[in-house]
Structures are given as C-alpha cells and as structure tokens.
Amino acid sequence: MLSRAALVVAGLTCAVAVLVAGASPALADDVRGVQQPVIDTLDLSRAWRTSKGAGVTVAVLDSGVDPGHRDLAGSVTVGRDFTAGANPPGVPPRRLHGTYMASLIAGHGHGPGGGQGVIGVAPAARVLSVRVILEDEEPGFVRFNTARRFENVVARGIRYAVDRGAHVINMSISKELATKEERAAVRYAISKGVVLVAAAGNEGAAKTGRAGFAPYSYPAAFPGVVSVGATDRRLRRATFSNWNASVLLAAPGVDIMGAGPGDAYWVGQGTSQATALVSGVAALIKARYPDMSPPLVVQALAASATDRPPGGYDTGTGFGVVNAARALAEARRLARHTETATGPRAHDPAAPIGAGSRGPIAVVARDHTAVTVYGTIAAAATAGALTSLASMYVLVRRVRRAQSSQEA
C-alpha cells in the first residue's frame, strides 16, 4: 500500500468531513508496540480486568467498515449505506476511515491469543457499520456533498443505529452547520439510553473565530453529545484540535495505530482517533453497567479524567484525558444513582412546573440553627437600614432649618 501524506475529506455546503489530519501505512509486526503508549495512557490493562465490552454494540457512523479485516472478523455487522446513489454504479466504497475507527473501538487482534494486530479499547464489543460519508477520493464525493437528498444522512444514521440496538454511537465526523433533524435525532438517541460521541474537529490551527476559539463542529456541539478533542504525545492539546466550550474531554490523537481495508495498518492523527478511543471507553462502561443512562456515563467519563487542566477545565482538553480504569471505577460509584427523580411526588417531566402539581412541597428537614442565625442576621440588617434612614431624615431636617434661618 502506498504511503499517503493526508486523508482529509473537506466539507462542501453542509458536507460531513472525515477528521484524519494524516495517515500512513505500517507493518503488522509493529502494530502492538506502536499502540502501547495509548494502552498505557488509557490504563486499559487494568480496565480489561473489569470489562472488555462484551454484549455492547457500537455503531460507527462513517465511510463503512471492512468486515473481513482479520482484526475485526466476526465482530462487524454491515448496516445501511445512506450514501447509496452518490457514487457511480459499480464503484465500491473505500471504507478506509470507517475501518480505522472501528478497529480502535473493537479491534480484537489476530493470531495466538489475539496477540498480533490492532487491539481496540473494547475488544469484545460488536460494531454496526452505518455508512453516512464518502471519502474525498471517491468519485461521488462532490455529488454527495451538494445533493439535498444527502443533507440529513447523519440524522437518519443516528435513528437507524438506535433502532437496531446500538448502545454507543461513534461519530468521527464533523460539519459546520447543524440541522433540526440532527438535533431531534440526538434527543431521540439519548431518550433511548444511547451514548453519543463525536469529534470536536481538526481546524484548531487554521481557523479561529473573533472570540479566539476554533469553530464549533456538529454533531459534537449538540447538547448531550460527548465532544472529544485530541492530545499530542505529551497529553497537551494537539495543535490541530478545535478548542471551544463544547469540548468535554480529550484522548490521544497523534501517531495512533489502526487497521485499514484489506488487512492493512495505518498510523494517523486527528480528533477522529481520539473520538473512537472515547467511544471504546463508553462501551466498556455500558457493558459493565448496561442500564446506566447517558448522562451518568458522561459524568463517569468526565469526573474520572486525568491530566486535568489548571482550574479543572479548559476549552482545549475539556475536563482532561479519558482514563478507562478510572472511568469504570467512577461508573461503579454512580451505578446506584439515577438522574431521574422517582416516587409519588416526583414531577412529571411532560407537565409544566406549577400547573397540575401534586400539591404543596413538604419540608422534610428544617435546620433550626440555620434558620435562627439567618433570621437574626436579616433582623439586624433591617434594623440597621431603618436606623440609617432615620439618621438621614434628621440630617435633612437640620439642613433645611439652617437654610431657613439664613434666608430670614
């Protein structure tokens, strides 16, 4: 396979862009060794003692996944191609980017004990391949990015994945404009308990807005979606990674080893790869705690991040770098909680607050000491205010009397 300087699908109009800043081929014998820094950073060896993602399906909304790659064989279900009709008849999809991402999520290696090739974050998980983008080398690329019938393929892909049992949806894709259909699809997925993870974007070094931040990318910037930035070898924000307030956390995104079609291997960089790694960690959590809601999975990911920036958050790496072992430990702590109130006095989320309520709110606990202290403070403040007003009144009267005497 010939080396390549870059693999970038540039968006046109409402186009979806593949987020690989650079990729080049590698030899099979080098794979696991090149992967080791990522394995160590995510603390996967320890995490795998608790979960390897068994029983979880991760939908990869991308350019398609090669189900025959030896490191993915038996783990891939090929779903619908929402780009059908963009390429001329008889032109097969390249499936490079999608295979790459799927291997980072659920690659299981090959050979004795699976010790060769790519090992994904959740090697026991399954992949549902949903094709929603074309790579820029494909002949139908321009048609795909200009025809209105392909405008909402991401929204349709999300709903398709949810309805076919996906637990996590990986979207290593990005575009500048959002649609109401995509927002509705995101809400639908979350309502069904599906965790959505998307790339923050690769324009961080080239495009900066008036406020000094890189542009927002969609679907990553939708509320409820885990927006992922990329870090370099020193676990600092990679220069290409977008930085803005949508970024929740980060993962390694430079010199990342992955699989390509035809049993090939590639090394690349981008927020795409970082996103796939975070999706893998989400799959580990959902496998161990299948009933955990998306908000609590997100909380586990963010609260357990390492290499936290000063102050706890910044727009480049969010709350820090994802850590699989710590995320599973945090998920264990959160597993006994729910983000939804229950019980006879719980408010119905479908009803407006106030109207149709179940009656007055009962005070179940009263801190009498606090009530006394704050009451005393309030009384003293009131007395002080009244004293001040009285003093001002007296002074004004005196001034007016003095002026009257002088005029007389």
VMD Tcl script that draws the C-alpha trace (Angstrom):
set ca {
  {0.00 0.00 0.00}
  {1.33 3.40 -0.96}
  {2.04 5.92 1.74}
  {-0.16 8.97 1.99}
  {0.58 12.41 3.33}
  {-3.00 13.05 4.37}
  {-6.51 11.68 4.37}
  {-8.94 14.56 4.61}
  {-12.48 14.82 3.28}
  {-13.22 18.54 3.03}
  {-16.81 19.60 3.52}
  {-18.81 21.50 0.90}
  {-22.02 23.32 1.86}
  {-23.44 21.01 4.57}
  {-20.90 18.31 3.90}
  {-19.68 15.95 6.58}
  {-15.89 15.90 6.89}
  {-13.71 12.96 7.85}
  {-11.30 14.01 10.57}
  {-7.96 12.41 9.83}
  {-5.23 15.00 9.73}
  {-2.67 12.48 8.49}
  {-2.23 8.76 7.95}
  {0.44 6.40 6.62}
  {0.69 2.60 6.39}
  {2.52 0.36 8.86}
  {3.67 -3.25 9.11}
  {1.69 -5.81 11.09}
  {4.65 -6.65 13.31}
  {4.84 -3.03 14.50}
  {1.21 -2.69 15.50}
  {1.00 -3.65 19.15}
  {4.24 -1.91 20.03}
  {3.08 1.34 18.44}
  {-0.24 1.01 20.29}
  {1.37 0.58 23.70}
  {1.54 4.29 24.63}
  {-2.21 4.60 24.08}
  {-2.87 1.39 26.02}
  {-0.85 2.81 28.90}
  {-2.41 6.28 28.77}
  {-5.94 4.87 28.92}
  {-4.89 2.33 31.58}
  {-6.52 -0.40 29.51}
  {-4.71 -3.36 31.05}
  {-6.34 -2.56 34.37}
  {-9.70 -1.69 32.82}
  {-9.89 -5.02 30.97}
  {-9.97 -6.84 34.31}
  {-13.45 -5.34 34.76}
  {-14.84 -5.05 31.22}
  {-13.91 -5.73 27.60}
  {-17.17 -4.54 26.11}
  {-18.95 -7.87 25.74}
  {-22.62 -7.54 24.87}
  {-22.34 -3.95 23.63}
  {-22.84 -2.73 20.06}
  {-21.06 0.40 18.92}
  {-22.48 1.98 15.78}
  {-19.74 3.52 13.65}
  {-21.30 6.27 11.53}
  {-18.57 6.68 8.97}
  {-17.37 5.71 5.50}
  {-18.00 1.99 6.01}
  {-16.14 -0.81 7.78}
  {-14.32 -3.75 6.20}
  {-15.87 -6.76 7.98}
  {-13.19 -9.10 6.65}
  {-10.18 -7.46 8.28}
  {-8.52 -10.10 10.42}
  {-8.59 -7.85 13.48}
  {-12.35 -7.24 13.11}
  {-13.54 -10.50 11.59}
  {-16.70 -11.77 13.28}
  {-17.34 -8.52 15.12}
  {-18.87 -6.37 12.37}
  {-22.44 -6.11 11.16}
  {-22.72 -4.17 7.92}
  {-25.73 -1.89 8.15}
  {-27.35 0.53 5.78}
  {-25.48 2.71 3.30}
  {-27.11 6.15 3.41}
  {-24.77 7.40 0.66}
  {-26.17 4.98 -1.91}
  {-26.50 6.68 -5.28}
  {-23.71 9.19 -4.77}
  {-21.02 7.03 -6.39}
  {-21.48 5.80 -9.96}
  {-22.92 2.27 -10.27}
  {-20.40 -0.48 -9.59}
  {-17.98 1.71 -7.60}
  {-17.30 0.07 -4.21}
  {-16.77 2.17 -1.06}
  {-13.18 2.61 0.07}
  {-14.04 2.11 3.78}
  {-10.63 3.27 4.97}
  {-11.64 5.79 7.62}
  {-14.51 3.71 8.96}
  {-12.37 0.57 9.27}
  {-9.70 2.62 11.01}
  {-12.15 3.94 13.61}
  {-13.85 0.58 14.15}
  {-10.50 -1.07 14.88}
  {-9.69 1.48 17.59}
  {-13.03 0.75 19.22}
  {-13.39 -3.02 18.90}
  {-10.33 -4.50 17.21}
  {-9.58 -7.93 18.71}
  {-6.25 -8.64 17.06}
  {-5.40 -11.97 15.47}
  {-3.02 -14.87 15.87}
  {-2.37 -16.84 19.06}
  {-4.31 -15.24 21.88}
  {-5.10 -12.26 19.67}
  {-1.59 -11.00 20.36}
  {-0.96 -9.55 16.90}
  {-2.55 -6.67 15.08}
  {-4.81 -3.94 16.47}
  {-6.40 -4.29 19.88}
  {-9.28 -1.89 20.43}
  {-10.41 -0.30 23.66}
  {-13.40 -2.67 23.85}
  {-12.15 -5.80 22.05}
  {-15.22 -7.87 22.93}
  {-17.72 -5.31 21.62}
  {-19.55 -5.55 18.32}
  {-19.58 -2.93 15.56}
  {-22.57 -1.82 13.49}
  {-21.27 -0.14 10.35}
  {-23.51 2.68 9.09}
  {-22.17 4.49 6.03}
  {-23.01 8.21 6.17}
  {-19.98 9.81 4.45}
  {-17.80 9.40 1.38}
  {-14.07 9.83 1.44}
  {-12.70 12.55 -0.78}
  {-11.10 10.13 -3.26}
  {-14.44 8.56 -4.13}
  {-15.91 9.75 -7.46}
  {-19.29 10.61 -5.93}
  {-17.84 12.91 -3.30}
  {-18.97 16.19 -4.91}
  {-22.44 14.82 -5.67}
  {-22.79 13.59 -2.09}
  {-21.87 16.99 -0.67}
  {-24.13 19.03 -2.95}
  {-27.29 16.97 -3.43}
  {-30.04 17.92 -0.96}
  {-31.18 14.32 -0.57}
  {-27.99 13.58 1.36}
  {-28.32 16.57 3.71}
  {-29.69 14.66 6.70}
  {-27.86 11.34 6.36}
  {-26.30 11.76 9.81}
  {-29.69 12.24 11.45}
  {-31.06 9.23 9.59}
  {-28.00 7.21 10.50}
  {-28.39 8.00 14.20}
  {-32.01 6.88 14.23}
  {-31.17 3.76 12.24}
  {-28.41 2.79 14.69}
  {-30.65 3.37 17.72}
  {-33.46 1.29 16.27}
  {-31.03 -1.58 15.61}
  {-29.82 -1.83 19.16}
  {-26.71 0.33 19.31}
  {-25.59 1.21 22.84}
  {-22.92 3.72 21.77}
  {-22.71 5.75 18.55}
  {-19.28 6.87 17.35}
  {-19.23 9.86 15.01}
  {-15.66 10.68 13.98}
  {-17.18 13.16 11.57}
  {-17.83 16.87 11.55}
  {-19.60 19.66 9.73}
  {-20.04 23.36 10.36}
  {-23.82 23.65 10.10}
  {-26.40 21.89 12.24}
  {-29.91 20.87 11.25}
  {-33.06 20.48 13.29}
  {-33.28 16.86 12.11}
  {-29.89 16.10 13.63}
  {-30.80 17.77 16.91}
  {-34.01 15.73 17.05}
  {-32.09 12.53 16.27}
  {-29.63 13.24 19.10}
  {-32.52 13.74 21.51}
  {-34.12 10.51 20.29}
  {-30.91 8.55 20.85}
  {-30.40 9.87 24.37}
  {-34.03 9.14 25.24}
  {-33.35 5.52 24.28}
  {-30.28 5.30 26.52}
  {-27.67 5.58 23.76}
  {-24.36 7.35 24.38}
  {-23.23 9.60 21.51}
  {-19.58 10.54 20.99}
  {-18.34 12.92 18.27}
  {-15.17 14.66 17.13}
  {-14.56 18.29 18.08}
  {-12.85 18.98 14.74}
  {-9.41 19.50 13.22}
  {-9.47 23.21 12.40}
  {-7.76 24.34 15.58}
  {-4.55 25.52 13.91}
  {-6.07 27.08 10.82}
  {-9.44 28.65 11.65}
  {-10.03 30.88 14.65}
  {-13.12 32.97 15.27}
  {-13.35 36.52 16.59}
  {-13.50 35.28 20.17}
  {-10.19 33.45 19.73}
  {-11.69 29.95 19.65}
  {-11.79 27.37 16.91}
  {-15.21 26.89 15.28}
  {-17.88 24.63 16.69}
  {-18.45 21.35 14.86}
  {-21.58 19.27 14.63}
  {-22.82 16.84 15.83}
  {-20.19 17.25 18.59}
  {-21.53 20.63 19.71}
  {-25.09 19.40 20.30}
  {-26.03 19.22 24.00}
  {-25.79 15.66 25.22}
  {-23.10 14.60 22.76}
  {-19.61 13.90 24.12}
  {-17.34 16.29 22.20}
  {-13.77 14.96 22.07}
  {-10.54 16.85 21.48}
  {-7.16 15.35 20.67}
  {-3.93 15.43 22.65}
  {-0.34 15.02 21.50}
  {2.31 12.72 22.93}
  {2.70 14.99 25.96}
  {-1.07 14.87 26.54}
  {-1.45 18.53 25.68}
  {-3.96 19.78 23.13}
  {-2.82 18.81 19.66}
  {-2.31 21.91 17.53}
  {-4.97 20.83 15.03}
  {-7.62 20.05 17.64}
  {-10.50 22.52 17.92}
  {-10.85 24.34 21.21}
  {-14.16 25.79 22.33}
  {-16.69 25.38 25.12}
  {-18.24 22.25 23.59}
  {-15.15 20.11 24.29}
  {-15.89 17.74 27.17}
  {-12.68 15.73 27.35}
  {-9.75 14.57 25.25}
  {-7.88 11.44 24.21}
  {-4.62 10.71 22.37}
  {-4.87 11.77 18.74}
  {-1.31 11.78 17.39}
  {0.52 8.77 15.91}
  {-2.41 6.44 16.52}
  {-2.19 2.93 15.06}
  {-5.29 1.46 13.42}
  {-6.47 -1.02 10.80}
  {-7.34 -0.32 7.18}
  {-9.18 -2.32 4.50}
  {-7.51 -5.46 3.20}
  {-5.62 -6.33 6.41}
  {-3.60 -3.12 6.20}
  {-2.48 -0.94 9.10}
  {-2.23 2.82 9.30}
  {-0.77 5.45 11.61}
  {-2.56 8.77 11.68}
  {-3.63 11.76 13.71}
  {-6.85 13.62 14.28}
  {-9.78 14.13 16.59}
  {-11.33 11.16 14.77}
  {-8.99 8.75 16.52}
  {-9.47 10.43 19.89}
  {-13.23 10.11 19.45}
  {-13.02 6.39 18.68}
  {-10.96 5.80 21.83}
  {-13.56 7.56 23.99}
  {-16.36 5.56 22.34}
  {-14.47 2.42 23.31}
  {-14.36 3.52 26.95}
  {-18.09 4.29 26.84}
  {-18.61 0.74 25.54}
  {-16.68 -0.68 28.48}
  {-18.96 1.20 30.86}
  {-22.17 0.17 29.11}
  {-21.05 -3.46 29.09}
  {-20.48 -3.43 32.84}
  {-23.49 -1.25 33.67}
  {-25.98 -1.77 30.82}
  {-28.78 0.24 32.44}
  {-26.66 3.30 33.12}
  {-28.17 6.36 31.45}
  {-26.18 8.50 29.00}
  {-25.86 11.46 31.43}
  {-24.30 9.22 34.08}
  {-21.95 7.61 31.55}
  {-20.84 11.08 30.53}
  {-20.41 12.02 34.19}
  {-18.24 8.94 34.73}
  {-16.06 9.83 31.74}
  {-15.59 13.47 32.77}
  {-15.20 13.02 36.52}
  {-12.52 10.35 36.11}
  {-10.36 12.10 33.52}
  {-6.65 12.50 34.21}
  {-4.20 15.27 33.32}
  {-6.80 17.81 34.28}
  {-6.04 21.37 33.21}
  {-5.48 24.11 35.81}
  {-8.82 25.06 37.31}
  {-10.33 21.72 36.33}
  {-11.46 22.64 32.81}
  {-10.29 24.36 29.66}
  {-11.59 24.60 26.13}
  {-8.76 22.56 24.64}
  {-8.90 19.28 26.56}
  {-12.14 19.75 28.50}
  {-12.02 18.06 31.89}
  {-8.88 16.14 30.95}
  {-7.75 12.94 29.24}
  {-10.02 9.90 29.31}
  {-8.91 7.01 31.51}
  {-10.71 3.69 31.12}
  {-9.89 2.16 34.51}
  {-10.83 5.29 36.44}
  {-14.00 5.73 34.36}
  {-15.14 2.22 35.25}
  {-14.45 2.89 38.92}
  {-16.45 6.12 38.77}
  {-19.25 4.32 36.94}
  {-19.37 1.77 39.75}
  {-19.90 4.61 42.22}
  {-22.61 6.18 40.07}
  {-24.38 2.93 39.22}
  {-26.59 3.11 42.32}
  {-27.86 6.56 41.35}
  {-30.31 7.86 38.76}
  {-30.62 11.25 37.12}
  {-34.43 10.96 37.19}
  {-36.49 11.63 40.31}
  {-38.86 8.83 41.31}
  {-41.65 8.44 43.83}
  {-45.23 9.67 44.24}
  {-44.23 13.34 44.49}
  {-41.83 13.34 41.52}
  {-42.69 15.95 38.92}
  {-43.94 14.66 35.60}
  {-41.41 15.99 33.01}
  {-44.21 16.19 30.44}
  {-46.19 18.62 32.61}
  {-45.35 22.32 33.14}
  {-43.96 23.25 36.50}
  {-46.69 24.60 38.76}
  {-49.73 23.66 36.70}
  {-51.10 20.28 37.58}
  {-48.74 19.89 40.51}
  {-49.40 17.34 43.22}
  {-49.88 19.92 45.94}
  {-47.57 21.89 48.21}
  {-43.99 20.78 48.66}
  {-43.45 19.19 52.04}
  {-40.40 20.29 54.04}
  {-38.80 17.06 55.15}
  {-35.98 18.64 57.15}
  {-35.54 22.00 58.85}
  {-32.22 23.29 60.16}
  {-33.42 25.35 63.14}
  {-29.95 26.65 63.93}
  {-29.50 27.97 60.40}
  {-32.98 29.50 60.45}
  {-32.18 31.31 63.74}
  {-28.79 32.57 62.53}
  {-30.04 33.83 59.17}
  {-33.15 35.28 60.82}
  {-31.01 37.21 63.31}
  {-28.78 38.50 60.52}
  {-31.81 39.59 58.50}
  {-33.33 41.34 61.51}
  {-30.07 43.13 62.28}
  {-29.73 44.23 58.66}
  {-33.29 45.56 58.68}
  {-32.70 47.45 61.93}
  {-29.51 48.93 60.53}
  {-31.27 50.06 57.38}
  {-34.06 51.71 59.41}
  {-31.52 53.46 61.66}
  {-29.69 54.79 58.60}
  {-32.91 56.12 57.11}
  {-33.81 57.81 60.41}
  {-30.38 59.45 60.63}
  {-30.64 60.72 57.08}
  {-34.09 62.16 57.83}
  {-32.79 64.01 60.89}
  {-29.81 65.43 58.97}
  {-32.01 66.63 56.12}
  {-34.34 68.40 58.59}
  {-31.39 70.14 60.26}
  {-30.01 71.35 56.91}
  {-33.36 72.73 55.85}
  {-33.80 74.56 59.19}
  {-30.34 76.09 58.88}
  {-31.14 77.32 55.35}
  {-34.43 78.80 56.53}
  {-32.68 80.74 59.35}
  {-30.12 82.20 56.91}
  {-32.82 83.36 54.49}
  {-34.71 85.03 57.31}
}
mol new
graphics top color blue
foreach p $ca { graphics top sphere $p radius 0.5 }
foreach p [lrange $ca 0 end-1] q [lrange $ca 1 end] { graphics top cylinder $p $q radius 0.2 }
display resetview
